Amino acid sequence: MERPFDDEGVTCSVCHSIESVETRGIGSYTLAPPAILVRADGTRVRDASDREIRGDLDAHRRAVMRPLLKTPEFCAACHKAAVVTELNRRKWLRSFSVYDEGRRRTRASSG
């Protein structure tokens, strides 16, 4: 059975639903229903029409461009991966870690 959005993969709402992260990778984040608008008084609006969003772009920007989304730790929640023991029946293996590699380069250039 085909459903709408089946072929879209990771959509905007996935990343914008992330409330907190850890740098362990492999999806180390906590999801919550995303706000579409955050009013000046802090009120979170989860359901809004396109017209309401276009009518208050500042409120939409506050909702979707939270400071967390601009941190390397946010990226590390997904872009740091490993093959866990349960998958290879041998041992835990780091597959890639863009976050750790970037941190090493940053420390080396500043030190």
DSSP file (Angstrom, degrees, kcal/mol; ACC not computed):
  #  RESIDUE AA STRUCTURE BP1 BP2  ACC     N-H-->O    O-->H-N    N-H-->O    O-->H-N    TCO  KAPPA ALPHA  PHI   PSI    X-CA   Y-CA   Z-CA
    1    1 A M              0   0    0      0, 0.0     2,-0.3     0, 0.0     0, 0.0   0.000 360.0 360.0 360.0 126.6    0.0    0.0    0.0
    2    2 A E        -     0   0    0      3,-0.0     3,-0.0     4,-0.0     0, 0.0  -0.675 360.0-169.8 -85.9 139.3    1.4    3.4   -1.0
    3    3 A R    >   -     0   0    0     -2,-0.3     3,-1.7     1,-0.0     4,-0.2  -0.917  33.6 -89.7-124.6 153.7    1.1    6.3    1.4
    4    4 A P  T 3  S+     0   0    0      0, 0.0    -1,-0.0     0, 0.0     4,-0.0  -0.337 111.5  15.4 -59.0 143.1    1.8   10.0    1.0
    5    5 A F  T >  S+     0   0    0      1,-0.1     3,-1.5     3,-0.0     4,-0.4   0.452  82.8 128.6  74.2   4.5    5.3   10.9    1.8
    6    6 A D  T <  S+     0   0    0     -3,-1.7     3,-0.4     1,-0.3    -1,-0.1   0.833  76.7  44.3 -58.6 -32.6    6.7    7.3    1.7
    7    7 A D  T 3  S+     0   0    0     -4,-0.2    -1,-0.3     1,-0.2    -2,-0.0   0.389  90.8  87.3 -93.9   4.9    9.5    8.3   -0.6
    8    8 A E    <   -     0   0    0     -3,-1.5    -1,-0.2     1,-0.2     2,-0.2   0.751  67.2-168.1 -79.7 -23.0   10.5   11.5    1.1
    9    9 A G        +     0   0    0     -4,-0.4     2,-0.6    -3,-0.4    -1,-0.2  -0.488  62.4   9.0  71.9-140.9   13.0   10.0    3.6
   10   10 A V  S    S-     0   0    0     -2,-0.2     2,-0.1     3,-0.0     0, 0.0  -0.647  82.2-166.7 -77.5 117.3   14.1   12.4    6.3
   11   11 A T    >>  -     0   0    0     -2,-0.6     3,-1.2     1,-0.1     4,-1.0  -0.439  36.7 -93.3 -99.6 174.8   11.9   15.5    6.1
   12   12 A C  H 3> S+     0   0    0      1,-0.3     4,-2.3     2,-0.2     5,-0.2   0.888 121.3  60.1 -51.6 -44.4   12.2   18.9    7.6
   13   13 A S  H 3> S+     0   0    0      1,-0.2     4,-0.6     2,-0.2    -1,-0.3   0.746  95.4  63.0 -65.3 -23.1   10.0   18.0   10.6
   14   14 A V  H X4 S+     0   0    0     -3,-1.2     3,-1.1     2,-0.2     4,-0.4   0.988 111.4  34.3 -63.7 -57.9   12.4   15.2   11.6
   15   15 A C  H >< S+     0   0    0     -4,-1.0     3,-1.3     1,-0.3    -2,-0.2   0.887 117.4  53.9 -65.3 -38.7   15.3   17.5   12.4
   16   16 A H  H 3< S+     0   0    0     -4,-2.3    19,-0.3     1,-0.3    -1,-0.3   0.528 101.9  60.9 -77.1  -3.3   13.1   20.3   13.6
   17   17 A S  T << S+     0   0    0     -3,-1.1    15,-2.2    -4,-0.6     2,-0.4   0.512  77.2 110.9 -92.8  -9.0   11.4   17.9   16.1
   18   18 A I  E <   +A   31   0A   0     -3,-1.3    13,-0.2    -4,-0.4     3,-0.1  -0.540  38.7 174.5 -73.6 124.1   14.7   17.2   17.9
   19   19 A E  E     +     0   0A   0     11,-3.3     2,-0.3    -2,-0.4    -1,-0.2   0.770  64.0   4.4 -99.5 -34.7   14.6   18.7   21.4
   20   20 A S  E     -A   30   0A   0     10,-1.0    10,-2.5    54,-0.0    -1,-0.3  -0.984  63.7-162.0-151.2 157.9   17.9   17.5   22.8
   21   21 A V  E     -A   29   0A   0     -2,-0.3     2,-0.3     8,-0.2     8,-0.2  -0.917   9.7-155.0-138.5 162.1   21.0   15.5   21.7
   22   22 A E    >   -     0   0    0      6,-2.4     3,-0.6    -2,-0.3     6,-0.2  -0.907  28.8-123.1-128.5 160.8   24.0   13.6   22.9
   23   23 A T  T 3  S+     0   0    0     -2,-0.3     6,-0.1     1,-0.2    51,-0.0   0.103  85.9  99.8 -96.4  24.2   27.3   13.1   21.0
   24   24 A R  T 3  S-     0   0    0      1,-0.2    -1,-0.2     4,-0.2    53,-0.1   0.684  75.6-151.4 -77.5 -17.7   27.2    9.3   21.1
   25   25 A G    <   +     0   0    0     -3,-0.6    56,-0.2     3,-0.2    -1,-0.2  -0.309  63.1  98.4  79.6-166.7   25.8    9.3   17.5
   26   26 A I  S    S-     0   0    0     54,-2.5    52,-0.2    52,-0.3     3,-0.1   0.883 123.4 -42.8  48.5  48.4   23.6    6.7   15.9
   27   27 A G  S    S+     0   0    0     50,-1.8     2,-1.9     1,-0.2    -1,-0.2   0.885  81.2 167.9  72.7  39.6   20.5    8.7   16.5
   28   28 A S        +     0   0    0     49,-1.4    -6,-2.4    -6,-0.2     2,-0.3  -0.502  39.1 107.0 -87.1  71.4   21.2    9.9   20.1
   29   29 A Y  E     -A   21   0A   0     -2,-1.9     2,-0.5    -8,-0.2    -8,-0.2  -0.925  64.9-125.6-141.6 164.5   18.5   12.5   20.2
   30   30 A T  E     -A   20   0A   0    -10,-2.5   -11,-3.3    -2,-0.3   -10,-1.0  -0.969  24.6-152.4-115.9 127.2   15.1   13.1   21.8
   31   31 A L  E     +A   18   0A   0     -2,-0.5   -13,-0.2   -13,-0.2   -16,-0.1  -0.708  16.7 172.3 -98.2 149.0   12.2   13.9   19.6
   32   32 A A        -     0   0    0    -15,-2.2    -2,-0.0    -2,-0.3     0, 0.0  -0.970  49.9 -78.0-145.0 155.9    9.1   16.0   20.6
   33   33 A P        -     0   0    0      0, 0.0     2,-0.1     0, 0.0   -16,-0.0  -0.360  59.6-121.0 -55.6 128.4    6.2   17.3   18.5
   34   34 A P        -     0   0    0      0, 0.0     2,-0.3     0, 0.0   -17,-0.1  -0.388  12.9-126.6 -76.8 149.4    7.6   20.3   16.7
   35   35 A A        -     0   0    0    -19,-0.3    11,-0.3    28,-0.3     3,-0.1  -0.724  11.5-163.1 -85.9 143.7    6.2   23.8   17.1
   36   36 A I  S    S+     0   0    0      9,-3.3     2,-0.3    -2,-0.3    27,-0.2   0.740  79.8  20.0 -93.3 -32.0    5.3   25.5   13.8
   37   37 A L  E     -B   45   0B   0      8,-1.9     8,-3.2    26,-0.1     2,-0.5  -0.989  59.3-164.0-135.4 144.1    5.2   29.0   15.4
   38   38 A V  E     -B   44   0B   0     21,-1.8     6,-0.2    -2,-0.3    24,-0.2  -0.948  25.0-141.9-126.3 111.3    6.6   30.3   18.7
   39   39 A R    >   -     0   0    0      4,-2.7     3,-2.3    -2,-0.5    17,-0.0  -0.153  28.3-101.3 -66.7 164.2    4.9   33.6   19.6
   40   40 A A  T 3  S+     0   0    0      1,-0.3    -1,-0.1     2,-0.1     0, 0.0   0.800 124.5  56.0 -57.4 -30.8    6.9   36.5   21.1
   41   41 A D  T 3  S-     0   0    0      2,-0.1    -1,-0.3     1,-0.0    -2,-0.1   0.425 124.7-103.0 -83.9   2.7    5.5   35.6   24.5
   42   42 A G    <   +     0   0    0     -3,-2.3     2,-0.2     1,-0.3    -2,-0.1   0.364  69.0 151.5  94.4  -3.9    6.9   32.0   24.1
   43   43 A T        -     0   0    0     -5,-0.1    -4,-2.7     1,-0.1     2,-0.5  -0.437  38.4-141.0 -63.2 127.5    3.5   30.3   23.3
   44   44 A R  E     -B   38   0B   0     -6,-0.2     2,-0.5    -2,-0.2    -6,-0.2  -0.807  12.5-162.5 -94.9 128.9    4.2   27.3   21.1
   45   45 A V  E     +B   37   0B   0     -8,-3.2    -9,-3.3    -2,-0.5    -8,-1.9  -0.955  12.0 178.1-112.6 120.4    1.8   26.6   18.2
   46   46 A R  S    S+     0   0    0     -2,-0.5     2,-0.5   -11,-0.3    -1,-0.1   0.746  70.9  47.9 -94.1 -26.3    1.9   23.1   16.7
   47   47 A D        +     0   0    0    -10,-0.1     2,-0.3   -12,-0.0    -1,-0.2  -0.967  67.7 148.4-119.5 119.9   -0.9   23.5   14.1
   48   48 A A        -     0   0    0     -2,-0.5     2,-0.1    -3,-0.1    -3,-0.0  -0.995  40.6-119.8-148.0 146.1   -0.9   26.5   11.8
   49   49 A S     >  -     0   0    0     -2,-0.3     4,-2.2     1,-0.1     5,-0.2  -0.374  33.0-108.4 -78.6 164.3   -2.0   27.1    8.3
   50   50 A D  H  > S+     0   0    0      1,-0.2     4,-2.8     2,-0.2     5,-0.2   0.885 122.3  55.8 -58.1 -38.1    0.4   28.2    5.6
   51   51 A R  H  > S+     0   0    0      1,-0.2     4,-1.7     2,-0.2    -1,-0.2   0.910 106.8  48.4 -62.8 -43.0   -1.4   31.6    5.7
   52   52 A E  H  > S+     0   0    0      2,-0.2     4,-0.8     1,-0.2    -1,-0.2   0.892 112.1  49.8 -63.9 -39.5   -0.7   31.9    9.5
   53   53 A I  H >< S+     0   0    0     -4,-2.2     3,-1.1     1,-0.2     7,-0.3   0.951 112.2  46.1 -64.5 -49.4    3.0   30.9    9.0
   54   54 A R  H >< S+     0   0    0     -4,-2.8     3,-0.5     1,-0.3    -1,-0.2   0.808 109.3  57.9 -63.3 -28.1    3.4   33.5    6.2
   55   55 A G  H 3< S+     0   0    0     -4,-1.7    -1,-0.3     1,-0.3    -2,-0.2   0.653 118.6  28.2 -77.4 -15.5    1.6   36.1    8.3
   56   56 A D  T <X  +     0   0    0     -3,-1.1     4,-1.7    -4,-0.8     3,-0.4  -0.490  65.2 161.3-144.6  69.5    4.2   35.7   11.2
   57   57 A L  H <> S+     0   0    0     -3,-0.5     4,-2.8     1,-0.2     5,-0.2   0.809  76.2  60.0 -63.5 -30.7    7.5   34.7    9.8
   58   58 A D  H  > S+     0   0    0      2,-0.2     4,-2.3     1,-0.2    -1,-0.2   0.918 105.8  48.1 -62.6 -41.6    9.3   35.8   12.9
   59   59 A A  H  > S+     0   0    0     -3,-0.4   -21,-1.8     2,-0.2     4,-1.5   0.877 112.7  48.7 -65.7 -37.5    7.3   33.4   15.0
   60   60 A H  H  X S+     0   0    0     -4,-1.7     4,-2.5    -7,-0.3     5,-0.3   0.915 110.1  51.3 -67.3 -42.6    8.0   30.6   12.5
   61   61 A R  H  X S+     0   0    0     -4,-2.8     4,-2.4     1,-0.2    -2,-0.2   0.909 108.2  51.8 -60.9 -43.0   11.7   31.4   12.5
   62   62 A R  H  < S+     0   0    0     -4,-2.3    -1,-0.2   -24,-0.2    -2,-0.2   0.867 112.9  47.3 -61.0 -35.3   11.7   31.2   16.4
   63   63 A A  H  < S+     0   0    0     -4,-1.5     3,-0.4   -27,-0.2   -28,-0.3   0.916 122.5  29.3 -73.1 -43.9   10.1   27.8   16.1
   64   64 A V  H  < S+     0   0    0     -4,-2.5    -2,-0.2   -28,-0.2    -3,-0.2   0.664 114.5  56.0 -98.8 -16.4   12.3   26.2   13.5
   65   65 A M  S  < S+     0   0    0     -4,-2.4    -1,-0.2    -5,-0.3    -2,-0.1  -0.350  70.0 163.2-113.6  53.4   15.7   27.9   13.9
   66   66 A R    >   -     0   0    0     -3,-0.4     3,-1.2    -2,-0.2     4,-0.3  -0.324  52.2-109.2 -66.1 152.5   16.4   27.2   17.6
   67   67 A P  G >  S+     0   0    0      0, 0.0     3,-1.9     0, 0.0    -1,-0.1   0.833 114.4  66.4 -54.1 -36.1   20.0   27.6   18.8
   68   68 A L  G >  S+     0   0    0      1,-0.3     3,-1.7     2,-0.2     6,-0.4   0.869  92.4  61.4 -53.5 -39.2   20.4   23.8   19.1
   69   69 A L  G <  S+     0   0    0     -3,-1.2    -1,-0.3     1,-0.3    -3,-0.0   0.611  99.4  56.3 -67.4 -11.3   20.1   23.3   15.4
   70   70 A K  G <  S+     0   0    0     -3,-1.9    -1,-0.3    -4,-0.3    -2,-0.2   0.225  89.5  96.5-104.4  13.1   23.2   25.4   14.8
   71   71 A T  S <> S-     0   0    0     -3,-1.7     4,-1.2     1,-0.1     3,-0.4  -0.738  75.4-129.8-105.3 151.8   25.6   23.4   17.0
   72   72 A P  H  > S+     0   0    0      0, 0.0     4,-2.1     0, 0.0     5,-0.1   0.825 109.6  62.8 -64.5 -29.4   28.0   20.6   16.0
   73   73 A E  H  > S+     0   0    0      1,-0.2     4,-1.0     2,-0.2   -51,-0.1   0.864  97.8  56.2 -63.2 -35.5   26.5   18.5   18.7
   74   74 A F  H >4 S+     0   0    0     -3,-0.4     3,-0.7    -6,-0.4     4,-0.3   0.934 109.2  45.8 -60.2 -46.3   23.2   18.6   16.9
   75   75 A C  H >X S+     0   0    0     -4,-1.2     4,-2.9     1,-0.2     3,-1.5   0.862 105.3  61.8 -65.2 -36.2   24.9   17.2   13.8
   76   76 A A  H 3< S+     0   0    0     -4,-2.1     4,-0.2     1,-0.3    -1,-0.2   0.759  84.4  76.7 -64.4 -24.5   26.7   14.5   15.8
   77   77 A A  T << S+     0   0    0     -4,-1.0   -50,-1.8    -3,-0.7   -49,-1.4   0.806 120.1   9.2 -57.5 -28.1   23.4   13.0   16.9
   78   78 A C  T <4 S+     0   0    0     -3,-1.5     2,-0.7    -4,-0.3   -52,-0.3   0.682 121.9  64.7-117.9 -35.8   23.2   11.4   13.4
   79   79 A H  S  < S+     0   0    0     -4,-2.9    19,-1.2   -54,-0.1    20,-0.8  -0.167  88.7  75.2 -92.8  42.8   26.5   12.0   11.7
   80   80 A K  E     +C   97   0C   0     -2,-0.7   -54,-2.5    -4,-0.2     2,-0.3  -0.880  68.8 176.0-146.6 112.1   28.5    9.9   14.1
   81   81 A A  E     +C   96   0C   0     15,-2.9    14,-1.8    -2,-0.3    15,-1.5  -0.837  16.8 178.9-129.7 158.7   28.0    6.2   13.5
   82   82 A A  E     -C   94   0C   0     -2,-0.3     2,-0.7    12,-0.3    12,-0.3  -0.972  32.5-119.1-148.2 159.9   29.1    2.8   14.6
   83   83 A V  E     -C   93   0C   0     10,-3.4    10,-2.5    -2,-0.3     2,-0.1  -0.931  39.6-142.4-100.6 114.3   28.4   -0.8   13.9
   84   84 A V    >>  -     0   0    0     -2,-0.7     3,-2.0     8,-0.2     4,-1.4  -0.394  20.5-109.6 -80.7 156.5   27.2   -2.3   17.2
   85   85 A T  H 3> S+     0   0    0      1,-0.3     4,-2.3     2,-0.2     5,-0.4   0.832 116.0  62.8 -51.9 -38.4   28.1   -5.7   18.4
   86   86 A E  H 34 S+     0   0    0      1,-0.2    -1,-0.3     2,-0.2     6,-0.0   0.763 105.5  47.3 -62.8 -24.3   24.5   -7.0   17.9
   87   87 A L  H <4 S+     0   0    0     -3,-2.0    -1,-0.2     1,-0.1    -2,-0.2   0.878 124.6  25.7 -84.8 -40.1   24.9   -6.3   14.2
   88   88 A N  H  < S-     0   0    0     -4,-1.4    -2,-0.2     3,-0.2    -3,-0.1   0.483  90.1-137.6-105.8  -1.2   28.2   -7.9   13.4
   89   89 A R  S  < S+     0   0    0     -4,-2.3    -3,-0.1    -5,-0.3    -4,-0.1   0.746  87.7  70.8  53.5  26.8   28.3  -10.5   16.3
   90   90 A R  S    S-     0   0    0     -5,-0.4     2,-0.3     1,-0.3    -1,-0.2   0.536 101.7 -38.7-130.6 -71.5   31.9   -9.6   16.8
   91   91 A K        -     0   0    0     -7,-0.1     2,-0.3    -6,-0.1    -1,-0.3  -0.980  60.4 -81.7-159.1 166.5   32.7   -6.2   18.4
   92   92 A W        -     0   0    0     -2,-0.3     2,-0.4    -8,-0.1    -8,-0.2  -0.595  47.2-172.8 -74.4 130.9   31.7   -2.6   18.4
   93   93 A L  E     -C   83   0C   0    -10,-2.5   -10,-3.4    -2,-0.3     2,-0.4  -0.993  23.9-131.4-131.1 130.4   33.3   -0.7   15.4
   94   94 A R  E     -C   82   0C   0     -2,-0.4   -12,-0.3   -12,-0.3     3,-0.1  -0.668  22.0-175.8 -74.8 129.0   33.2    3.0   14.7
   95   95 A S  E     -     0   0C   0    -14,-1.8     2,-0.3    -2,-0.4   -13,-0.2   0.852  62.2 -25.8 -96.3 -42.5   32.2    3.5   11.1
   96   96 A F  E     -C   81   0C   0    -15,-1.5   -15,-2.9     5,-0.0    -1,-0.4  -0.957  47.1-168.7-164.3 157.0   32.6    7.2   10.8
   97   97 A S  E  >  +C   80   0C   0     -2,-0.3     4,-2.2   -17,-0.2     5,-0.2  -0.617  10.2 172.0-152.0  86.1   32.5   10.3   13.0
   98   98 A V  H  > S+     0   0    0    -19,-1.2     4,-2.2     1,-0.2     5,-0.2   0.870  85.0  56.4 -60.9 -36.8   32.4   13.7   11.3
   99   99 A Y  H  > S+     0   0    0    -20,-0.8     4,-2.1     2,-0.2    -1,-0.2   0.959 109.9  41.5 -61.9 -54.0   31.8   15.3   14.7
  100  100 A D  H  > S+     0   0    0      1,-0.2     4,-2.4     2,-0.2    -2,-0.2   0.894 114.4  52.3 -63.7 -40.5   35.0   13.9   16.4
  101  101 A E  H  X S+     0   0    0     -4,-2.2     4,-2.1     1,-0.2    -1,-0.2   0.921 110.6  48.0 -61.9 -43.0   37.1   14.5   13.3
  102  102 A G  H  X S+     0   0    0     -4,-2.2     4,-2.2    -5,-0.2    -1,-0.2   0.888 110.5  51.1 -64.3 -39.7   36.0   18.1   13.2
  103  103 A R  H  X S+     0   0    0     -4,-2.1     4,-2.5     2,-0.2    -1,-0.2   0.899 108.8  51.4 -65.2 -40.3   36.7   18.6   16.9
  104  104 A R  H  X S+     0   0    0     -4,-2.4     4,-2.5     1,-0.2    -2,-0.2   0.928 111.3  47.7 -61.7 -44.3   40.2   17.1   16.5
  105  105 A R  H  X S+     0   0    0     -4,-2.1     4,-2.2     2,-0.2    -2,-0.2   0.905 111.8  50.1 -62.8 -41.5   41.0   19.5   13.6
  106  106 A T  H  X S+     0   0    0     -4,-2.2     4,-1.4     1,-0.2    -2,-0.2   0.921 112.8  45.9 -63.5 -45.1   39.6   22.5   15.6
  107  107 A R  H  X S+     0   0    0     -4,-2.5     4,-1.2     1,-0.2    -2,-0.2   0.895 112.4  51.3 -65.4 -39.8   41.7   21.7   18.7
  108  108 A A  H  < S+     0   0    0     -4,-2.5    -2,-0.2     1,-0.2    -1,-0.2   0.889 111.7  46.3 -66.3 -38.9   44.9   21.1   16.6
  109  109 A S  H  < S+     0   0    0     -4,-2.2    -1,-0.2     1,-0.2    -2,-0.2   0.743 116.6  44.2 -77.7 -22.3   44.5   24.4   14.7
  110  110 A S  H  <        0   0    0     -4,-1.4    -1,-0.2    -5,-0.2    -2,-0.2   0.607 360.0 360.0 -95.1 -11.1   43.9   26.4   17.9
  111  111 A G     <        0   0    0     -4,-1.2    -2,-0.2    -3,-0.1    -1,-0.2   0.436 360.0 360.0-101.3 360.0   46.6   24.8   20.0
